[in-house]
Amino acid sequence: MDYFNEFFGFKKDPFETNHDIKSFYISSIHKPVLSRLYRSVYEDGIDVLIGEEGTGKTITVKKFLSELQKTKSIYIPYTDQSFDELIKRIGENILERKFEGSTQKIISEIESYTRDNRTVIVIDNIHEASLNTIENLRIFTEIKNIKLVLVGNGYLEKILRLSSMRQLSTRVRNILFLNNLNKKDTKKYIDTRLYNAGGDVSISRKVYGLVYDITKGNPYKINLLMEEALYLASLKKKKKIKPSTIRKAAKNLGFKVKRRIGLLTILIVILLLAIFGIFSYYSGLIPIENIIRQEVVEEVEEIPSEEKLEEKEEQKPQQQVEEKQEEITKPEEKTEPITAKVNVGLLNIRENPDTTSKILAVAPKGYEVKILEEREDGWVKVRYYSRTKGREIEGWVKKKYLDIGSENE
């Protein structure tokens, strides 16, 4: 990464992940945690700091320890040690010398030292230790002038809830949680890191929100993503980081990128819907949902649910259909056709009085039709004005799907 440091003129990599407290940004998430740790230095009991990977637990406790000028403090990262090995390492850090002896002897010397010297012990990644090692750490609560801080991920919280940890848990005074940065702090975090590194680089306004969406405000992921973006920009001799650079960096790192629907796209969709609505109103089109349903019916030529029960009964050879057609009775002589209304959601108007016949149109519920002929088998011939086709259509429907005269009252 030396190349992009030289290209941008950075004094150091602005997003390096080496827990350098000089680059630490005290966000609105970290500030209350630090404040609580400072206040608890002279309180008895154990403090527990819990946070998922990358939230900044290590750099937070290192910042905390760096401010303890009048108090002895040590930081121990747990690395697969037994309880005896852990005690030996703690003793050597407190007394600043090598130990050769039993665990009990080391504890005794620690106790002698801390009698007159307040000491803060921070053990990081303690969730990786055995349950026996964690439970035995309660011994430090019995030694005067020692403040113990245990740091781990969410698994540590589950460990403390175990019945075997009851004695240790009763000595826990504070459980502090470190979460990811919010959107506002994500921007400040990026700007602070770049400012501390110096150099000449600019960030597109949309980059901050995109970085937050990709990393969910996780500081470690922010570092990885921004470092990769700076590297890609330097290869193209660009000193401005744009959203396209961030997306490319995220792809290289295997981070998921959710594409947002742009404001322009939303406005276009709204405009098109408004135009269609106005056009439908003035042209007298049927409601959109009815048009959609009609297109589906006409495309697959499905029979409405009201007619499906009669499908098997009325499916007969074409010869019988033709014989039925010859038996069509003449309509009663009337001065004007009878007006009726459709009483089902959508009614298929067919070319012939048969459920297998071609669908000429679909009439929505409440629409009027004129009855032209009537058969004894329950079929009637109707005239229907189709607004979608812009003309009158004559076809056959079942009489029971119509409300006629007094039947509608």
C-alpha positions as CSV (number, residue, x, y, z in Angstrom):
1,M,0.0,0.0,0.0
2,D,3.1,2.3,0.0
3,Y,2.2,3.3,-3.6
4,F,-1.1,4.9,-2.8
5,N,0.4,6.6,0.3
6,E,3.0,8.2,-2.0
7,F,0.4,9.1,-4.6
8,F,-2.0,10.8,-2.2
9,G,0.8,12.2,0.0
10,F,-0.2,10.4,3.2
11,K,2.2,10.5,6.1
12,K,0.9,7.0,6.9
13,D,-1.9,4.6,5.8
14,P,-5.0,6.4,7.0
15,F,-7.0,3.1,7.4
16,E,-4.3,0.8,8.8
17,T,-5.7,-1.7,11.3
18,N,-2.8,-1.8,13.8
19,H,-4.8,-0.3,16.8
20,D,-2.8,2.9,16.8
21,I,-4.5,5.1,19.4
22,K,-3.3,8.2,17.7
23,S,-5.8,7.4,14.9
24,F,-8.6,6.5,17.3
25,Y,-11.9,8.4,16.6
26,I,-14.0,8.6,19.7
27,S,-17.5,8.2,18.3
28,S,-20.8,8.6,20.0
29,I,-20.7,4.8,20.4
30,H,-17.3,4.6,22.0
31,K,-17.5,7.7,24.2
32,P,-20.0,6.4,26.8
33,V,-18.0,3.1,27.0
34,L,-14.8,4.9,27.8
35,S,-16.5,7.2,30.3
36,R,-17.9,4.2,32.2
37,L,-14.5,2.5,32.2
38,Y,-12.8,5.7,33.6
39,R,-15.4,6.0,36.4
40,S,-15.0,2.3,37.4
41,V,-11.2,2.3,37.9
42,Y,-11.6,2.6,41.6
43,E,-14.7,0.5,42.0
44,D,-14.6,-3.1,43.1
45,G,-15.7,-6.0,40.9
46,I,-15.2,-7.0,37.2
47,D,-16.0,-4.9,34.2
48,V,-16.9,-6.8,31.0
49,L,-16.7,-5.2,27.5
50,I,-18.6,-7.0,24.7
51,G,-18.5,-6.3,21.0
52,E,-18.5,-8.2,17.8
53,E,-15.4,-8.5,15.6
54,G,-14.3,-5.2,14.2
55,T,-16.2,-2.8,16.5
56,G,-13.0,-1.5,18.0
57,K,-12.8,-3.3,21.4
58,T,-9.0,-3.5,21.4
59,I,-8.3,0.1,20.4
60,T,-10.9,1.3,22.9
61,V,-9.4,-0.5,25.9
62,K,-5.9,0.6,24.8
63,K,-7.1,4.2,24.7
64,F,-8.6,3.7,28.1
65,L,-5.3,2.4,29.6
66,S,-3.3,5.1,27.9
67,E,-5.2,7.7,30.0
68,L,-4.4,6.0,33.4
69,Q,-1.4,8.1,34.3
70,K,-1.5,7.4,38.1
71,T,-2.6,3.8,37.9
72,K,-0.6,0.8,37.0
73,S,-2.2,-0.9,34.0
74,I,-1.5,-3.9,31.8
75,Y,-3.0,-5.3,28.6
76,I,-3.0,-9.0,28.1
77,P,-4.3,-10.5,24.8
78,Y,-5.4,-14.0,25.4
79,T,-3.5,-16.5,23.1
80,D,-4.5,-20.0,24.0
81,Q,-2.9,-20.1,27.4
82,S,-3.7,-22.2,30.4
83,F,-4.7,-20.5,33.6
84,D,-1.3,-21.0,35.1
85,E,0.4,-19.5,32.0
86,L,-2.0,-16.6,32.1
87,I,-1.3,-15.9,35.7
88,K,2.5,-16.0,35.0
89,R,2.1,-13.5,32.2
90,I,0.0,-11.2,34.3
91,G,2.6,-11.4,37.1
92,E,5.5,-10.7,34.8
93,N,3.7,-7.6,33.3
94,I,2.8,-6.2,36.7
95,L,6.2,-6.8,38.4
96,E,8.2,-6.3,35.2
97,R,10.4,-9.4,35.7
98,K,10.5,-13.1,34.9
99,F,8.9,-15.7,37.3
100,E,10.0,-19.2,38.1
101,G,7.7,-20.7,40.6
102,S,4.2,-21.9,41.4
103,T,1.0,-20.1,40.4
104,Q,0.2,-19.6,44.1
105,K,3.6,-17.9,44.6
106,I,3.0,-15.6,41.7
107,I,-0.4,-14.6,43.0
108,S,1.1,-14.0,46.4
109,E,3.6,-11.6,44.9
110,I,1.0,-9.8,42.9
111,E,-1.1,-9.4,46.0
112,S,1.9,-7.9,47.8
113,Y,2.5,-5.4,45.0
114,T,-1.1,-4.2,44.6
115,R,-1.6,-3.7,48.3
116,D,-0.2,-0.2,47.8
117,N,-0.6,0.1,44.0
118,R,-3.9,0.3,42.3
119,T,-3.7,-1.9,39.2
120,V,-6.0,-2.3,36.2
121,I,-5.7,-5.6,34.3
122,V,-7.3,-5.9,30.9
123,I,-7.6,-9.4,29.3
124,D,-8.6,-9.2,25.7
125,N,-10.3,-12.0,23.6
126,I,-11.1,-13.9,26.9
127,H,-14.0,-15.6,25.1
128,E,-11.4,-17.9,23.6
129,A,-10.3,-19.3,26.9
130,S,-11.6,-22.4,28.6
131,L,-14.5,-22.2,30.9
132,N,-12.2,-23.3,33.8
133,T,-9.7,-20.5,33.1
134,I,-12.5,-17.8,32.9
135,E,-14.1,-19.0,36.1
136,N,-10.8,-19.0,38.0
137,L,-10.2,-15.3,37.1
138,R,-12.6,-14.5,40.0
139,I,-9.5,-14.8,42.2
140,F,-8.5,-11.2,41.2
141,T,-11.6,-9.9,42.9
142,E,-10.2,-11.2,46.2
143,I,-7.0,-9.2,45.8
144,K,-7.0,-5.7,47.1
145,N,-6.6,-2.8,44.6
146,I,-7.1,-4.8,41.4
147,K,-9.6,-3.8,38.7
148,L,-10.2,-6.6,36.2
149,V,-11.6,-5.9,32.7
150,L,-12.6,-8.8,30.5
151,V,-13.0,-8.2,26.8
152,G,-14.7,-10.5,24.3
153,N,-17.3,-11.0,21.7
154,G,-21.0,-12.0,22.1
155,Y,-20.0,-15.5,23.1
156,L,-18.6,-14.1,26.3
157,E,-22.1,-12.9,27.3
158,K,-23.4,-16.4,26.9
159,I,-20.6,-17.8,29.0
160,L,-21.3,-15.5,31.9
161,R,-24.9,-16.8,31.9
162,L,-23.9,-20.4,32.5
163,S,-24.7,-21.9,35.9
164,S,-21.0,-22.9,36.3
165,M,-20.1,-19.2,36.1
166,R,-22.4,-18.1,38.8
167,Q,-19.6,-17.2,41.3
168,L,-17.8,-15.1,38.7
169,S,-21.0,-13.5,37.3
170,T,-22.0,-12.2,40.8
171,R,-18.7,-10.2,40.9
172,V,-19.4,-8.5,37.5
173,R,-20.1,-4.9,38.2
174,N,-20.6,-3.5,34.7
175,I,-21.3,-5.1,31.3
176,L,-20.6,-2.7,28.5
177,F,-21.6,-3.2,24.8
178,L,-19.7,-1.8,21.9
179,N,-21.8,-1.6,18.7
180,N,-21.1,-0.5,15.1
181,L,-21.0,3.2,14.2
182,N,-24.1,5.0,13.0
183,K,-24.2,6.7,9.7
184,K,-23.2,10.1,11.0
185,D,-20.2,8.7,12.9
186,T,-19.2,6.6,9.8
187,K,-18.6,9.9,7.9
188,K,-16.7,11.5,10.8
189,Y,-14.6,8.3,11.2
190,I,-13.6,8.4,7.6
191,D,-12.9,12.2,7.6
192,T,-10.9,11.9,10.9
193,R,-8.7,9.1,9.6
194,L,-8.0,11.0,6.4
195,Y,-7.3,14.2,8.2
196,N,-4.8,12.6,10.6
197,A,-3.0,11.0,7.7
198,G,-2.7,14.3,5.8
199,G,-2.4,14.1,2.0
200,D,-4.6,15.2,-0.9
201,V,-7.8,13.2,-1.4
202,S,-11.4,14.1,-1.8
203,I,-14.5,12.0,-1.1
204,S,-17.7,12.2,-3.1
205,R,-20.7,13.1,-0.9
206,K,-22.5,9.8,-1.8
207,V,-19.6,7.7,-0.8
208,Y,-20.2,8.0,2.9
209,G,-23.8,6.6,2.8
210,L,-22.6,3.8,0.4
211,V,-19.7,2.8,2.8
212,Y,-22.2,2.7,5.7
213,D,-24.6,0.5,3.7
214,I,-21.9,-2.0,2.8
215,T,-20.1,-2.1,6.2
216,K,-23.1,-1.5,8.5
217,G,-20.7,0.9,10.3
218,N,-18.2,-1.8,11.4
219,P,-14.9,0.1,11.8
220,Y,-12.7,-2.8,10.7
221,K,-14.7,-3.3,7.5
222,I,-14.6,0.5,6.9
223,N,-10.9,0.4,7.1
224,L,-10.6,-2.5,4.6
225,L,-13.1,-1.0,2.2
226,M,-11.5,2.5,2.2
227,E,-8.0,1.2,1.9
228,E,-9.0,-0.9,-1.1
229,A,-10.8,2.1,-2.7
230,L,-7.7,4.3,-2.2
231,Y,-5.6,1.7,-3.8
232,L,-7.9,1.4,-6.8
233,A,-8.1,5.2,-7.2
234,S,-4.3,5.5,-7.1
235,L,-4.0,3.0,-9.9
236,K,-6.2,5.2,-12.1
237,K,-4.4,8.3,-11.0
238,K,-7.6,9.7,-9.5
239,K,-7.6,11.7,-6.3
240,K,-11.3,11.6,-5.8
241,I,-13.1,8.6,-4.4
242,K,-16.5,8.0,-6.1
243,P,-19.3,5.5,-5.5
244,S,-18.1,3.5,-8.4
245,T,-14.7,3.1,-6.8
246,I,-16.3,1.9,-3.5
247,R,-18.5,-0.6,-5.4
248,K,-15.4,-2.0,-7.2
249,A,-13.5,-2.2,-3.9
250,A,-16.4,-4.0,-2.2
251,K,-16.6,-6.5,-5.0
252,N,-12.8,-7.2,-4.7
253,L,-13.2,-7.8,-0.9
254,G,-16.3,-10.0,-1.3
255,F,-18.6,-7.5,0.5
256,K,-22.3,-7.4,-0.6
257,V,-23.5,-4.3,-2.3
258,K,-27.2,-3.5,-2.4
259,R,-28.1,-1.4,-5.3
260,R,-30.4,1.5,-4.4
261,I,-33.4,2.6,-6.5
262,G,-32.4,6.1,-7.6
263,L,-34.7,9.1,-7.0
264,L,-35.0,9.7,-10.7
265,T,-36.2,6.2,-11.3
266,I,-38.9,6.6,-8.6
267,L,-40.0,9.9,-10.1
268,I,-40.2,8.3,-13.6
269,V,-42.4,5.4,-12.3
270,I,-44.7,7.8,-10.5
271,L,-45.0,10.0,-13.6
272,L,-45.8,7.0,-15.8
273,L,-48.5,5.8,-13.3
274,A,-50.0,9.3,-13.2
275,I,-50.1,9.5,-17.0
276,F,-51.7,6.0,-17.3
277,G,-54.2,7.0,-14.6
278,I,-55.3,10.1,-16.4
279,F,-55.4,8.3,-19.7
280,S,-57.6,5.6,-18.2
281,Y,-60.0,8.1,-16.6
282,Y,-60.6,10.1,-19.8
283,S,-60.7,7.1,-22.2
284,G,-63.1,5.2,-20.0
285,L,-60.9,2.2,-19.5
286,I,-61.8,-0.4,-16.9
287,P,-59.8,-0.4,-13.6
288,I,-56.2,-1.6,-14.0
289,E,-56.7,-4.7,-11.9
290,N,-59.5,-5.7,-14.2
291,I,-57.4,-5.2,-17.3
292,I,-54.6,-7.3,-15.8
293,R,-57.0,-10.0,-14.9
294,Q,-58.6,-9.9,-18.4
295,E,-55.3,-10.2,-20.1
296,V,-54.4,-13.2,-18.0
297,V,-57.8,-14.9,-18.8
298,E,-57.5,-14.2,-22.5
299,E,-53.9,-15.3,-22.7
300,V,-54.3,-18.7,-21.0
301,E,-58.1,-18.9,-21.8
302,E,-59.0,-20.0,-18.2
303,I,-62.6,-20.4,-17.2
304,P,-63.7,-18.3,-14.2
305,S,-64.1,-20.1,-10.9
306,E,-67.9,-19.9,-11.1
307,E,-67.8,-22.0,-14.3
308,K,-65.2,-24.6,-13.5
309,L,-67.7,-26.9,-11.7
310,E,-69.7,-27.2,-14.9
311,E,-66.7,-27.7,-17.3
312,K,-66.7,-31.5,-17.2
313,E,-70.5,-31.6,-17.5
314,E,-70.6,-29.5,-20.6
315,Q,-67.5,-30.7,-22.5
316,K,-69.0,-32.8,-25.3
317,P,-67.9,-33.8,-28.8
318,Q,-68.1,-31.1,-31.4
319,Q,-70.9,-32.9,-33.2
320,Q,-73.2,-32.6,-30.2
321,V,-72.3,-28.9,-29.9
322,E,-73.4,-28.4,-33.5
323,E,-76.6,-30.2,-32.8
324,K,-77.3,-28.0,-29.8
325,Q,-76.7,-24.9,-31.9
326,E,-79.4,-26.0,-34.3
327,E,-81.8,-26.2,-31.4
328,I,-81.4,-22.6,-30.4
329,T,-84.8,-21.2,-29.7
330,K,-86.0,-18.0,-31.1
331,P,-86.1,-15.1,-28.6
332,E,-89.3,-13.7,-27.6
333,E,-90.5,-10.8,-29.5
334,K,-89.7,-7.7,-27.6
335,T,-89.6,-4.1,-28.5
336,E,-86.2,-3.6,-26.8
337,P,-83.6,-6.1,-25.5
338,I,-83.7,-6.8,-21.7
339,T,-80.9,-5.1,-19.7
340,A,-79.0,-7.2,-17.1
341,K,-75.9,-6.7,-14.9
342,V,-73.0,-9.0,-14.4
343,N,-73.0,-10.4,-10.8
344,V,-69.6,-12.2,-10.7
345,G,-66.1,-10.7,-10.6
346,L,-65.3,-11.3,-14.3
347,L,-67.7,-13.0,-16.8
348,N,-66.4,-14.6,-20.0
349,I,-68.4,-13.8,-23.1
350,R,-68.0,-16.7,-25.5
351,E,-68.4,-17.2,-29.2
352,N,-70.8,-20.2,-28.8
353,P,-72.9,-21.4,-25.9
354,D,-70.3,-23.8,-24.6
355,T,-67.6,-23.5,-21.9
356,T,-64.9,-24.7,-24.4
357,S,-65.8,-22.0,-26.9
358,K,-63.5,-19.0,-27.7
359,I,-63.7,-16.1,-25.3
360,L,-64.6,-12.9,-27.2
361,A,-64.5,-10.5,-24.2
362,V,-64.6,-10.3,-20.4
363,A,-67.2,-8.2,-18.6
364,P,-66.4,-7.0,-15.0
365,K,-68.9,-7.2,-12.2
366,G,-71.7,-4.5,-12.4
367,Y,-71.4,-3.9,-16.1
368,E,-74.5,-3.9,-18.2
369,V,-75.3,-6.3,-21.1
370,K,-78.4,-6.6,-23.4
371,I,-80.0,-10.0,-23.6
372,L,-80.7,-10.9,-27.2
373,E,-81.7,-14.6,-27.1
374,E,-82.3,-17.2,-24.4
375,R,-81.9,-21.0,-24.5
376,E,-83.5,-23.6,-22.3
377,D,-80.2,-24.9,-21.1
378,G,-79.4,-21.7,-19.3
379,W,-77.3,-19.9,-22.0
380,V,-78.2,-16.4,-23.2
381,K,-76.9,-14.4,-26.0
382,V,-75.9,-10.9,-25.0
383,R,-74.6,-7.6,-26.5
384,Y,-71.8,-6.0,-24.6
385,Y,-69.8,-2.8,-25.3
386,S,-66.2,-3.5,-24.7
387,R,-64.3,-0.4,-23.7
388,T,-60.9,-2.0,-24.2
389,K,-61.9,-3.1,-27.8
390,G,-63.9,0.1,-28.4
391,R,-66.9,-1.7,-30.0
392,E,-70.0,-3.9,-29.2
393,I,-69.6,-7.6,-29.0
394,E,-72.3,-10.3,-29.1
395,G,-71.7,-13.6,-27.4
396,W,-73.0,-16.2,-25.0
397,V,-73.0,-16.3,-21.2
398,K,-74.7,-18.3,-18.5
399,K,-77.9,-16.6,-17.4
400,K,-77.2,-17.4,-13.7
401,Y,-74.3,-14.9,-13.8
402,L,-76.6,-12.1,-14.6
403,D,-79.0,-10.0,-12.5
404,I,-82.1,-9.4,-14.5
405,G,-85.0,-7.1,-13.7
406,S,-86.8,-8.1,-10.5
407,E,-84.1,-10.7,-9.8
408,N,-81.8,-7.9,-8.9
409,E,-84.1,-6.3,-6.3
